[in-house]
Amino acid sequence: MLFLFLGLVIWYLAHLFKRIAPERRAAMGDKGKGLVALLLFGSVALMVLGYRGVETSILWPRYPWAVGVNNLLMVIAIYFVTPGPKKGALFYKMRHPMLTGFLIWVVAHLLVNGGIAAIILFGGLGIWAVLSMIVINQSEPEWTPGPKGTLAKDLMFLGAALVATGIIGYLHTFFGLSP
C-alpha cells in the first residue's frame, strides 16, 4: 500500500509543480519537462506495483452489466482525451476535456473494481483531476474557447477513440487484466 500512496503523492506533485512553484519550474526550462516526465513515469510504476501488490477487501462485486457500461465509458473517456473536443463541433466550448475524460476513466474503473486499493487509486486520481480543474481555473481565470470545428472531426476522433479502446482492451488482456 505504501507504493500506491507514494505513487499518488508523486503524481500530484509532478502535475501541480508548475502551479505550486511556477518560478522554479520556469527556471528549469526544457530540462524541467524531462524531470516531470520521469517523475510521472515513476509515479505510474509505483501505483501499478502498489495496486497489484495489495491484498484488498472487495466492497462491491463486478456486476456483468457494469462491464459493458465500463467499456462504453472508456470509449467516451478516450474520445475526450483526443483533440476531438477542441477541434470538433460538439464540445469545443469545454474548458477541460482531457481532465473530464480522465474523470470518466476513473468512474469507469471504479464501476468494475470495488476493492479498497481501487478506491484509493482511482479515487485519488479522480480527486487530482478535480483539484487540477480548480487550480487551473483559479490561476488562469480568463479563458476563451477556440473556433468551432466540424462534426466530421468529432466523428473522426470518435473512430480513433474506438480503435484506441480496442488496443487498450487488448493490452489489458495481454497483461492479465479483464477489460
Buried (B, 14 or more C-beta within 10 A) or exposed (E): BEBBBBBBEBBBBBBBBBBEEEEEBEEBEEEBEEEBEEBBEBBEEBBBBBBEEBEBEEEBEBEEEBBEBBBEBBBBBBBBBBBBBBBBBBBBEBBBBBBBBBBBBBBBBBBBBBBBBBBBBBBBBBEBBBBBBEBBEEEEEEEEEEEEBEEEBBBBBBEBBEEBBEEEBEEEEEEEEEB
